[in-house]
Amino acid sequence: MPLLRPDPPAISEWRAARERIRSAPADHAEALLRDHARAARASVVRMIDRAGAGHVGGDLSVTDILTTLYFAVLDIDPAAPADPERDCFVLSKGHSAAALYSTLAAAGYFPRRELDTFMAPGSALNGHPARQKVPGVVTSTGPLGHGLPVAVGTAIAAKLRRSPARTYVVTGDGELQEGSNWEAAMSAAHAGLDNLALIVDRNRLQQGARTEQTNRLDPLDEKFTSFGWEVRTVDGHHYGQLRDACTAPSARPVAIIADTVKGKGVSFMEDRVEWHHKVPDVDQVRQALAELAGVRA
């Protein structure tokens, strides 16, 4: 049983926001999603500042993906987080927990005030998401390369139940250097999982170096195609492209390669490897929050 409980007023706000986004013209929907993403990024910076720890670079690169999923794509009800017929989402790059928590709180899975406890002793909001503690977390993630295999399992389970529920999973790109991903990819195609979408947060950086310096991934699209997947490549910060790629039907599992920028939204963090898990100082926090509010020096 999770330690936290859904927040009904926040759920009502989220439902109204999602309806506005879904019914708005494309350009207005983009603006609304951008506002939610900006708020989530500011929340991430504050959480990591308070905690004195975290993975700010990857949090900021994946924020637009999470915002699009939770406000425009997923068929979910935060009031019933364990509904077996809901869409499932797995954050395989679990070290980006701050971005996930900010998004879940915005959807009302738990009160926003809990974000202040991020990584504090006794908090439910650990440095990696735990299914037993946080509603809306489908599976605990931490060791890289585990999320996609679990997502294949939830997609197979939905098929066995004849459920229309879909499974979405986000991996980091460096994470794809783990062999377990490719075993899962092979299984997904073999099982014909047209209800599974993998989104690769392709920021091209990992801890300490660029992915292509560590263990080359390109041509990533051809790798997934050869494993029997349909591949869609999008700008990972363009909400319309992300939404279309996530919702367009396919007869095969879909790999969405989302080109992103690590540290997106904060000028001195963008595409800088040291911000994988560096913690900003007081002046840097002030500058980051100003930039995210639209004030650039």
C-alpha positions in Angstrom: 0.0 0.0 0.0 1.6 3.4 -1.0 2.5 5.8 1.8 1.0 8.7 0.0 -2.6 9.3 -1.0 -4.2 11.1 -4.0 -5.1 14.8 -3.6 -8.7 15.3 -4.9 -8.6 19.1 -5.4 -5.4 18.8 -7.4 -7.0 16.0 -9.4 -9.9 18.3 -10.3 -7.4 21.0 -11.5 -5.5 18.4 -13.5 -8.7 17.1 -15.2 -9.7 20.6 -16.1 -6.3 21.4 -17.5 -6.2 18.2 -19.5 -9.6 18.9 -21.0 -8.5 22.4 -22.0 -5.3 21.0 -23.7 -7.2 18.3 -25.5 -9.9 20.6 -26.8 -7.6 23.6 -27.7 -6.2 24.4 -31.2 -2.7 23.1 -31.7 -0.8 26.3 -31.0 -2.8 27.0 -27.8 -2.4 23.5 -26.6 1.4 23.9 -27.1 1.4 27.0 -25.0 -0.6 25.4 -22.2 1.8 22.4 -22.2 4.8 24.7 -22.2 3.4 26.4 -19.1 3.0 23.1 -17.2 6.5 22.0 -18.2 8.0 25.3 -17.1 6.4 24.9 -13.7 7.6 21.3 -13.5 11.2 22.3 -14.3 11.1 25.1 -11.6 9.8 22.5 -9.2 12.7 20.2 -10.1 15.3 22.9 -9.4 13.8 23.7 -6.1 13.6 20.0 -5.0 17.2 19.4 -5.9 18.3 22.6 -4.2 16.5 21.6 -1.0 17.8 18.0 -1.1 21.3 18.9 -2.0 21.2 16.0 -4.4 19.6 14.7 -7.6 20.0 14.4 -11.4 19.0 17.8 -12.7 20.3 17.4 -16.3 18.2 14.3 -17.1 15.2 15.7 -15.2 15.1 18.7 -17.4 15.6 16.8 -20.6 12.7 14.4 -19.9 10.2 17.0 -18.5 8.5 17.8 -21.9 8.0 14.1 -22.5 6.4 13.5 -19.1 4.2 16.7 -19.4 2.9 15.5 -22.8 2.2 12.0 -21.6 0.3 13.1 -18.4 -1.6 16.1 -19.8 -2.3 14.9 -23.4 -1.7 11.2 -23.9 -2.2 8.7 -21.0 -5.7 7.3 -20.3 -5.4 7.4 -16.5 -7.4 8.5 -13.4 -5.1 9.6 -10.5 -8.1 9.0 -8.2 -7.8 5.3 -9.0 -4.0 4.8 -9.5 -4.1 1.0 -9.4 -7.0 0.6 -11.9 -5.9 -2.5 -13.9 -7.5 -1.0 -17.1 -5.5 2.2 -17.0 -2.6 3.0 -19.3 0.7 2.1 -17.7 3.8 4.4 -17.6 7.3 3.2 -16.6 10.1 5.6 -16.0 13.0 3.3 -16.6 15.6 6.1 -16.1 14.6 6.2 -12.4 17.3 8.7 -11.4 15.0 11.3 -13.0 12.6 10.8 -10.2 12.3 14.6 -9.4 10.7 15.2 -12.8 8.3 12.3 -12.4 7.3 13.4 -8.9 6.7 17.0 -10.1 4.4 15.6 -12.8 2.6 13.2 -10.6 2.0 15.9 -8.0 0.6 18.2 -10.7 -1.8 15.4 -11.7 -2.9 15.0 -8.1 -1.4 11.6 -7.3 -0.3 13.1 -4.0 -0.2 16.6 -2.4 2.3 19.1 -3.9 3.6 19.8 -0.4 5.3 16.3 -0.4 7.7 17.6 -3.0 9.4 19.6 -0.2 10.5 16.2 1.4 12.3 14.9 -1.7 15.2 12.6 -0.6 14.7 13.6 3.1 15.0 10.9 5.8 11.6 9.1 6.0 10.2 10.7 2.9 8.3 8.5 0.4 10.0 10.5 -2.4 13.3 8.6 -2.7 16.0 9.4 -5.2 14.5 6.6 -7.4 10.7 6.0 -7.6 9.3 3.2 -5.4 6.0 1.5 -6.3 5.3 0.7 -2.6 5.5 4.3 -1.6 4.1 6.6 -4.4 0.7 6.2 -6.1 1.1 6.3 -9.9 4.4 4.5 -9.9 3.9 1.2 -11.7 7.2 -0.3 -10.8 10.2 0.6 -8.8 13.1 1.6 -11.0 16.8 2.2 -10.3 19.1 -0.2 -11.9 19.2 0.9 -15.6 17.9 -1.5 -18.2 15.0 -2.9 -16.1 12.1 -0.6 -17.2 11.7 -1.9 -20.7 11.5 -5.6 -19.7 8.9 -4.7 -17.1 6.9 -2.7 -19.7 7.0 -5.7 -22.1 5.4 -7.7 -19.2 2.6 -5.2 -18.6 1.9 -4.9 -22.3 1.7 -8.7 -22.5 -0.6 -8.8 -19.5 -2.9 -6.3 -21.1 -3.1 -8.5 -24.2 -3.9 -11.5 -22.1 -6.8 -9.6 -20.5 -7.9 -8.3 -23.9 -7.6 -4.8 -22.4 -7.2 -1.7 -24.6 -4.7 -0.3 -22.1 -1.4 0.8 -23.5 2.0 0.8 -21.9 4.5 3.6 -22.3 8.1 3.5 -21.1 10.9 6.1 -21.1 14.5 5.1 -21.1 17.6 7.2 -21.2 19.8 6.8 -24.3 22.9 5.7 -22.3 20.7 3.2 -20.7 20.3 1.4 -24.0 23.9 0.2 -23.6 22.4 -2.4 -21.2 21.8 -5.7 -23.0 18.5 -6.4 -21.2 16.9 -3.7 -23.3 17.6 -5.6 -26.5 16.3 -8.9 -25.1 13.1 -7.0 -24.2 13.0 -5.4 -27.7 13.3 -8.8 -29.3 10.5 -10.2 -27.1 8.2 -7.2 -27.8 8.4 -7.7 -31.5 8.0 -11.5 -31.2 4.8 -11.0 -29.1 3.4 -8.4 -31.5 3.0 -5.8 -28.8 1.2 -3.0 -30.8 0.1 -1.7 -27.4 3.7 -0.8 -26.3 5.5 2.5 -26.9 9.1 3.1 -25.9 10.3 6.8 -25.7 14.1 7.2 -25.8 15.2 10.4 -24.1 18.0 10.9 -26.7 20.0 13.7 -25.0 23.3 12.1 -26.1 24.9 12.5 -22.7 25.4 10.1 -19.8 27.3 10.2 -16.6 30.8 11.4 -17.4 30.7 11.5 -21.2 28.7 11.6 -24.4 27.0 8.3 -25.3 28.8 8.0 -28.6 32.2 8.3 -26.8 31.2 5.6 -24.2 29.5 3.0 -26.4 28.2 4.2 -29.8 24.4 3.8 -30.2 23.9 5.2 -33.7 22.2 4.2 -36.0 19.7 3.8 -33.2 16.7 3.9 -35.6 18.1 1.1 -37.7 18.8 -1.0 -34.6 15.1 -0.9 -33.5 13.9 -1.4 -37.0 16.0 -4.5 -37.3 14.4 -5.8 -34.1 10.9 -5.5 -35.7 9.8 -2.1 -34.2 8.3 0.9 -35.9 10.6 3.9 -35.4 9.4 7.5 -35.1 12.0 10.3 -34.6 10.8 13.5 -33.1 11.9 16.7 -31.4 11.6 15.7 -27.7 10.7 19.3 -26.8 7.9 19.7 -29.4 4.6 18.7 -27.7 2.7 18.2 -30.9 5.3 15.9 -32.4 5.5 13.9 -29.1 1.7 13.6 -28.8 1.3 12.5 -32.4 4.1 9.9 -32.1 2.6 8.5 -28.9 -1.0 8.2 -30.2 -0.7 7.2 -33.9 -1.6 3.6 -34.3 0.8 0.9 -35.4 0.7 -2.9 -35.9 4.1 -3.2 -34.2 5.7 -1.9 -31.0 6.8 1.7 -31.5 10.2 3.2 -30.6 10.0 7.0 -30.4 13.5 8.5 -30.5 13.0 11.9 -28.9 15.9 14.2 -29.5 16.4 16.3 -26.4 18.8 18.6 -24.7 20.2 17.6 -21.2 19.5 20.5 -18.8 16.9 22.0 -21.2 15.6 25.4 -20.1 18.6 26.5 -18.1 21.3 28.1 -20.2 24.4 27.1 -18.2 23.2 23.5 -17.8 22.2 22.8 -21.4 24.2 20.0 -23.1 26.8 20.1 -20.3 27.9 16.7 -19.0 28.7 17.9 -15.5 25.0 18.6 -14.9 24.2 14.9 -14.9 24.0 15.2 -11.1 25.8 18.4 -10.1 23.8 20.5 -7.6 23.5 24.2 -8.3 24.7 26.7 -5.8 22.6 29.6 -4.5 23.3 32.0 -7.3 22.8 29.2 -9.9 19.5 28.3 -8.4 18.4 32.0 -8.6 19.5 32.2 -12.3 17.9 28.9 -13.2 14.5 29.9 -11.7 14.7 33.3 -13.4 15.4 31.7 -16.8 12.6 29.2 -16.3 10.3 32.1 -15.5 11.3 33.7 -18.9 13.9 36.1 -17.6 17.3 35.6 -19.4 20.3 37.8 -18.6 
